Amino acid sequence: MNIVKPKTKPANVEWPTCSFFAVYDGHGGNNCADFLKDKLHGIIVNQECFPKDPAQALTTGCLEAERRFLIQADSREPSHDRSGSCAIVILLINNECYVANIGDSRAIMSADHGKKLFLLSRDHRPNEDNEKDRIVKNGGNIY
């Protein structure tokens, strides 16, 4: 999807050529994956740091999307919505490629008619030492 400059951005902000691609792997229902499909790209590009710092916008945008979805999930009656989603997000800005890997998704890129492969994401599993350390540092939260 091509991303156009949101009306919330000041007129003097120069807008780059932006494309957004994502795959959402929902679990426990489709509500979270549907929420992300509809909202995540807008949340990211509306971050104050976007388009100057796309990497930070991806990080803060994903955390903001989680916060918003949890509010929505908590408001579901008669019980809390327990759906969730992994995601792989590719954000192209001009000639730069930014990748966000949330959960156990994976992205690769091929070139030269598939003769070359480039890993765009790194798997992170809870049993890996660096992932255990990150989870413990965040007080048990996995984000």
C-alpha positions in Angstrom: 0.0 0.0 0.0 1.3 3.4 -0.9 1.2 5.8 2.1 0.1 9.3 1.5 0.8 12.2 3.8 -1.7 12.3 6.6 -3.7 15.5 7.1 -2.4 15.6 10.6 1.2 16.3 9.4 2.1 20.0 9.0 2.2 21.3 5.4 5.9 22.1 5.7 6.9 18.4 6.3 8.4 17.0 3.2 6.8 13.6 2.4 8.9 10.8 1.0 7.7 7.9 -1.3 6.4 5.4 1.2 5.0 1.8 0.8 3.8 -0.4 3.6 3.5 -4.2 3.5 2.5 -6.5 6.4 1.5 -10.0 7.1 -0.5 -10.6 10.3 -0.6 -14.1 11.8 -3.6 -14.0 14.2 -4.3 -16.4 16.9 -7.1 -16.9 19.3 -9.5 -15.2 16.9 -9.2 -12.6 14.2 -9.9 -9.4 16.1 -6.3 -8.4 16.7 -5.1 -9.2 13.2 -8.1 -7.3 11.8 -7.3 -4.3 14.0 -3.7 -4.3 12.9 -4.7 -4.6 9.2 -6.9 -1.6 9.5 -4.9 0.6 11.9 -1.2 -0.2 12.2 0.0 1.7 9.1 -1.9 4.8 10.1 -0.6 4.7 13.7 3.0 4.4 12.5 2.9 7.2 10.0 1.1 9.5 12.5 4.0 9.1 15.0 5.6 12.5 15.6 9.0 11.1 14.5 7.7 10.0 11.1 9.1 10.4 8.4 12.4 11.6 10.0 13.0 8.5 12.0 11.1 5.5 10.5 12.8 2.9 12.8 11.6 4.8 15.9 8.1 5.3 14.3 7.9 1.5 13.8 8.8 0.8 17.4 6.6 3.4 19.0 3.8 2.8 16.5 3.7 -0.9 17.2 3.6 -0.3 21.0 0.9 2.3 20.5 -1.1 -0.2 18.4 -0.8 -2.8 21.2 -2.0 -0.2 23.8 -5.0 0.7 21.7 -5.9 -2.9 20.9 -5.7 -3.8 24.6 -8.1 -1.0 25.5 -10.5 -2.3 22.8 -10.0 -5.9 24.0 -10.7 -5.0 27.6 -14.0 -3.2 26.6 -15.4 -6.3 24.9 -18.4 -7.8 26.7 -19.1 -10.2 28.2 -15.4 -11.1 28.4 -12.0 -9.8 27.4 -11.0 -10.5 23.8 -8.0 -12.8 24.0 -7.0 -12.7 20.3 -3.5 -11.7 19.4 -1.3 -11.5 16.3 2.3 -11.9 15.2 3.3 -9.6 12.3 6.1 -8.9 9.9 6.1 -5.3 8.6 8.1 -3.9 5.7 8.2 -0.2 5.3 9.9 1.2 2.2 10.8 4.9 2.3 12.4 6.1 -0.8 15.3 3.6 -1.3 15.5 2.4 2.3 13.8 -0.8 3.7 12.7 -1.0 7.4 11.5 -4.3 8.8 9.6 -5.0 12.1 9.3 -8.5 13.3 6.7 -9.0 16.0 6.4 -12.5 17.2 7.6 -15.5 15.3 7.2 -14.2 11.8 10.0 -14.2 9.2 10.9 -12.2 6.2 13.4 -12.9 3.4 14.1 -11.1 0.2 15.4 -12.8 -3.0 17.4 -11.3 -5.8 18.9 -12.5 -9.1 15.8 -14.6 -9.8 16.0 -16.4 -6.5 19.7 -17.2 -6.7 20.4 -14.8 -3.7 18.5 -14.7 -0.5 18.7 -12.0 2.2 17.3 -12.4 5.7 15.3 -9.4 6.6 14.3 -10.5 10.1 15.8 -12.5 12.9 13.8 -15.1 14.7 13.3 -14.5 18.4 12.2 -17.4 20.6 11.6 -17.2 24.3 14.2 -20.0 25.0 17.1 -17.9 23.5 19.3 -16.2 26.1 19.0 -12.7 24.6 15.3 -13.0 24.4 15.0 -14.3 28.0 17.1 -11.3 29.1 14.8 -8.9 27.2 11.7 -10.4 28.7 13.1 -10.3 32.2 14.3 -6.7 31.8 10.7 -5.8 30.8 9.3 -7.3 33.9 7.9 -10.3 32.2 6.2 -8.4 29.4 7.1 -9.8 26.0 7.0 -6.5 24.1 
